[in-house]
Amino acid sequence: AVGPVADLGDGTGGQRRQGRIALCEPAQQVGLFPIGRAGRLPGARGDVAGAARRTVQPGGIRGQPRQCRVAAREILNAGPDTVAANPSLATLPGLAPDPTTIALFALTHARPPDGFAAGASPAALAAIARLPQAPLEMQRQAAEGAVAFGSLPPEDLARLWLAAADDEAATTAPARTFRTLDADVRDPRLPAVADDRVDAVLLAGRSAGLEATMARTAAPLLARLRPGMLNGRTAADAMRTFLRAGDVEEALSWWQRLNALRGNREAETALTGIWPLLFLAAPAGHLPWSEEAFAVWTASVADLPFTMQQERERAFLALADALGRRSARDLRAGPAAADPGSERLRATRQQFDEAVAAGRQGEAALAALALFHPGGPAEADLALAAHVVAGLDRLGMPAAARGLAVEAALGAGL
């Protein structure tokens, strides 16, 4: 019953225990069972602390787990009578989405209260998403957050979205559009999936602030489509989705298949739109610099406001330069100087630079994460993003550098 939370590795010790989490540990160890002076909780038969010491063994709960469940229910549903009999319960904070409390819900099969997942850690969100007794809406919301953090496989969210599509209380635009696309992709009677189905899914993700979550969840469905059957703009958006989901290989596969359709107007549109992102994402040598491709791409965005054109061009050239892919083309002024920011930001940047100079990859990676917190590379200052990309590339972490460059480029609108 407590399998969903047996692997929560957030420093509480849950990950180190074999099998099930030890739910009935003595109060002095986890502060979970604040036993009164009589050593009892209302409804619990016998000494709960003593039962805990007898029943918790390596490998899981043995002996008298019913006593643990009774005590757990008392804590989860601590009303005035329970608190009066056990004053120490009054000092406990509200139910928090920590591993022990989630384990209590799993053990007792009790329904978590509304808002229980608020503020949960990525690992706790994944555990809540897998609690079968949690409301479907809570499971879905927890899963969306967990997939964004990378703590839950996207296929788990896909199952919840499919289940939520018919539930008025739990459904959302991402769930409904995903279910529609899933049905079309799996329907053998359809010769091709309509462009508007793909557009609707990606728009729903953007509108709900779940762009990365949607990308990771919808990418397996999009990979089953034939790029030549989509219009050029939608095919380019699908390749952006693969890159946002971290699947560079699938994006390159689509690029190669569209390249085989040279001369087809829609294929040419897709290849032009995605070229700068794939140039940054692909390992060195896969897509060599091309003045012609650059000129075609800049012409394709000529209908945008002039300042937006400049920003996109400057972002692409700065990130390409940061990856060491200088071209014969003058990179112009490059990105504007980075805002020195707060004292903490300056200190973190110095720490990053020192780690790069000393060849300490782990320290540099952690400093990079701190520099981009909380919005990530997509919301970072362009000069700072280019600086970090260049540092990671010099440090011998080209895949990480390319990934950050793609995120920053997506944030700049490429």
ZIWORA-V874602 format. One record per backbone hydrogen bond with DSSP energy under -1.0 kcal/mol. CO is the residue of the C=O (numbers start at 0). NH is the residue of the N-H. If there is no record, write none. Layout:
# ZIWORA-V874602
CO,NH / CO,NH
This chain:
# ZIWORA-V874602
1,4 / 2,5 / 4,7 / 20,22 / 25,28 / 25,29 / 26,30 / 32,34 / 35,38 / 38,47 / 40,43 / 46,50 / 47,51 / 48,52 / 49,53 / 50,54 / 51,55 / 54,61 / 56,59 / 59,56 / 61,63 / 63,66 / 64,68 / 65,69 / 66,70 / 67,71 / 68,72 / 69,73 / 70,74 / 71,75 / 72,76 / 74,77 / 78,82 / 79,83 / 80,84 / 81,85 / 85,88 / 86,89 / 87,90 / 88,91 / 95,97 / 97,101 / 98,102 / 99,103 / 100,104 / 101,105 / 102,106 / 103,107 / 104,108 / 112,115 / 114,117 / 116,119 / 120,124 / 121,125 / 122,126 / 123,127 / 124,128 / 127,130 / 130,133 / 134,138 / 135,139 / 136,140 / 137,141 / 138,142 / 139,143 / 140,144 / 141,145 / 142,146 / 143,147 / 144,148 / 145,149 / 145,150 / 152,155 / 153,157 / 154,158 / 155,159 / 156,160 / 157,161 / 158,162 / 159,163 / 160,164 / 163,166 / 166,170 / 171,175 / 172,176 / 173,177 / 174,178 / 175,179 / 176,180 / 177,181 / 178,182 / 179,183 / 180,184 / 181,185 / 186,189 / 193,197 / 194,198 / 195,199 / 196,200 / 197,201 / 198,202 / 199,203 / 200,204 / 201,205 / 202,206 / 203,207 / 204,209 / 205,208 / 209,213 / 210,214 / 211,215 / 212,216 / 213,217 / 214,218 / 217,221 / 218,222 / 220,223 / 221,224 / 225,228 / 226,229 / 230,234 / 231,235 / 232,236 / 233,237 / 234,238 / 235,239 / 236,240 / 237,241 / 238,242 / 239,243 / 240,244 / 241,246 / 242,245 / 245,247 / 246,250 / 247,251 / 248,252 / 249,253 / 250,254 / 251,255 / 252,256 / 253,257 / 254,258 / 255,259 / 257,260 / 258,261 / 260,263 / 263,267 / 264,268 / 265,269 / 266,270 / 267,271 / 268,272 / 269,273 / 270,274 / 273,277 / 274,278 / 275,279 / 276,280 / 277,281 / 282,285 / 289,293 / 290,294 / 291,295 / 292,296 / 293,297 / 294,298 / 295,299 / 298,301 / 300,303 / 304,308 / 305,309 / 306,310 / 307,311 / 308,312 / 309,313 / 310,314 / 311,315 / 312,316 / 313,317 / 314,318 / 315,319 / 316,320 / 317,321 / 318,322 / 319,324 / 320,323 / 330,333 / 341,345 / 342,346 / 343,347 / 344,348 / 345,349 / 346,350 / 347,351 / 348,352 / 349,353 / 350,354 / 351,355 / 352,356 / 353,357 / 354,359 / 358,360 / 359,363 / 360,364 / 361,365 / 362,366 / 363,367 / 364,368 / 365,369 / 366,370 / 367,371 / 371,375 / 375,378 / 376,379 / 380,384 / 381,385 / 382,386 / 383,387 / 384,388 / 385,389 / 386,390 / 387,391 / 388,392 / 389,393 / 390,394 / 391,396 / 392,395 / 396,400 / 397,401 / 398,402 / 399,403 / 400,404 / 401,405 / 402,406 / 403,407 / 404,408 / 405,409 / 406,410 / 407,411 / 408,413 / 409,412
